[in-house]
Amino acid sequence: MPDTTASITAFLRAVSNNKRLQILEWLAAPQDHFEPQVDGDLEEDGVCLARIVDKLGLAQPTVTAHMRILVEAELVTSMPIKNWVFYKLHRDQLDAAIEALAKRLGSSVQG
């Protein structure tokens, strides 16, 4: 994620919602939060949207809107498998976004 105002703003928008933060937490450790899936490996392919919808307890269009924001911020990747869409945390982009924000604010990220 480049250190631009637009990318930092997209990151902040993505993480400014409790439901999206919850989704990011679940996607960071999908084996801990979701049962194995028939189609798609939790770690390799990501988590099926239907599983995220069930776990959040929100309507599918609402969850899809949340996922779109996470994808637009490049924090999550999406991949179609059969008739489903699977979502996976993009760890490198998340780390880069945090680092870009810290750099922009004039502080360093502690590793």
N, C-alpha and C positions, 0 to 999 in steps of 0.2 A: 504494500500500500504506500504510494508516494506521500510525502509530507506536504499535502496541499490542504487548503481550507475546505475544499469540497469533500475530500476523503475523510478528514477528521470530523467534519459535520455529519457525514453519513454514519461513521462509527458511533458518534455520540447519540445520534437519533436511534440507532439500532439497539444500543444498550440502555436507553432511557426508559424502557418499559419493563416492568417486573416479569411479565409473561415471557418476553423475549430473553431476558436474563435467565429465567428458569430453563427455557429451551436450550440455551447455550450450555448451561450446566449439565443438562441431561446428555447433550451431544458430545460433551467432553469425556464422558465415561458411559457410553451407551450400554455396555454389558451390565453395569450396575443399576440401570434404570429401566431397561426394557427386556422383555422375554425374547428368546431367539425367534427369528422370523422364518417363514416358509421360503419366501423369495428374498434374496439379498442378505449378505452377512452384515451384522451390526457394525463391525469395525471397518471392514473393507468397502462396503457399499453405502452404509449409512442407515438411517432409521426411516421406515415408511411413514409417510404423512399421516396415514390412518392411525398409527400407533401414537403419534404426537397428539393428534386430535383427541383420542380416547384419554390419554394421560392428563391433558390440560382441561378436558371437560368443556371445551368451547365448540362453537359451530365450526364446521370445516372451512367455510369462507373466511372466517375471522382468523383461523390458524394459518390459512394460505396467505392472507395479507401480512401476518407477522413474518412468515417465512420469506416472503418476497422482500421485505425490508432487510432481513438478515442476508439474503443473497445479494441484494443491491449493494450492501456495505462490504461484500466479499468476505464475510465472516463465516458463511456457510455455502457449501456447494450443493447443487441438486443434480440428480441423475434419474432418468426414467428407466424403470425395469418393468417389463410387461405393461400392465395398465396402471402402475403406481409410480409415484415420485418419491425418491429416497433422498434424505438430507444428511449431510456430514459436516462436522466442524472443520473449518479451514484454519488449523492451528497456526500455521506460519503467518497468515494474514491477520489473525487476532493478535499475535505477538507484535507484528509490525505496526498495527494500529495503535496499540498501547505505547509502543516506543515512539511513534510519530507524535502522539499527544504529549508525552513526557518531554520530548525534544522541543515541541512548540511552546510548552509552558516553561521551558528553561531548566528542567531537572533531568536527571539521569535515571534510568530504570535499573533497579537492583536485581541482579540475576541470581 
